Amino acid sequence: MRLFGLMGIISLLLAAGGCGSAVDETTLDSGPTFARDIAPIIHSNCTPCHRPGTAAPFNLITYRDVSKRSKMIKYVTGKRYMPPWPANPSYRSFIGEKFLTDDQIKLIAQWHDAGAPRGNPDLEPDTPSYPIAGFLGEPDLQLPVEPFLVQGNNRDKFMMVKVPYELPSDTFVRVAEFVPGGATLVHHMNGHLIKYAKGAKSNVFGGMRLVDTEAFTDPEAFEKLDLRNDDGTFPYLKPLVCNYLPGVEAAVYPEGIGGFTLPEKGVFLINDMHYAPSSVEAWDSSYINLFFSPIPPERPTLELQMGTLGVSEIEPPLVIPPDTVMTFITEAQVNEDLSLVTLNPHMHLLGKEMIAFAITPSRDTIPLIHIPKWDFHWQYYYTFEHLLHIPKGSIIHVEATFDNTRQNPDNPYDPPRTVAERDGSMRTTDEMLQFIITFLPYEPGDEHISLRASL
């Protein structure tokens, strides 16, 4: 569940009671029941986050869990606050959508209004089983991130973090999953892999593990983390092997697509571990789960970043005066045939709406994504159901609307003030417009390759 903004509503609803009067848990199936109708909806859309070891404030697994909160569930699903899925499913479908149909929302409301009957317990589906933490199961290797004490001073905090390791030999990795120790504290991270050639680095565990990027420049931070080869040269860095944003689950692609080779000695470098403003002092003890593969990464993924810090300009420049709602555009032409894998749209607190599509040389339009109600607190990597072919010469067009008025409840300033892009600043009170595309060079038949996969 989203932990921002809804907690006041949730508290009031819980105080008012969940189901109303007591019900007979063996009530049979004259109307919607938990056993037959509600449990499958909850287990598919709510339980993955509402379970032990996650950031959600309570469990939604058993009949008791769900029935005592039926009033709240009716409210938040009716308002489409929950489950959080910002993308418009009628514009483009993605893997892992957590989106309720109108009929499902109506069914939940009817069930609550009828007293939240359980129905026949023998008809209840099996309780889903999940890993203790994370989403992908037991990893082959877990690397702890140095614990960090987040001050409760309501300020953004950015750290550069070193996560060293040593293995007996080079190893293929299918996916790296970042698991935040404090999911309400970690807003995002971008993890790179530093690969040391054999004999180039005697001790990968030397140097500091955490450096405050506000206190030191990047070169100073690199020195404090002791990242250079023993001879003073810089090692090879493979960018963006691991990412995290609120709501993100690490994407698992079919064998041979994506992944990377892990050298026997190396370092995961988190160059922007962003801790969101918090009023509570708390420790974060995050970690990285690695899942190995016997198959080498035959088709490693590549990235195209548009907008802020990317290959395309934003028009007009991203400056949003107070008391305005403005739309900005960024475009990029692709110079080769691409097979799109995943999209990651990104804005900050003033974001209102984003839409992206490709225009082919033959003037056909390929829908990519539409987010009608941007929510800074839920940002995903959206994975296509099949590799999506974008022909050479196509123009990828992105439109983003920002709301810098008092009507925007997430506006960080009251009264509103001018907010702009500031040298790629990731502070939540500055703004960004980014559109990140994960892709493969196109090969004939790619459009028939399903991206649904599991470990």
Summary of the structure (lengths in Angstrom):
residues: 455
radius of gyration: 23.4
end to end distance: 25.6
largest distance: 76.5
contacts: 1434
relative contact order: 0.14
helix: 13%
strand: 33%
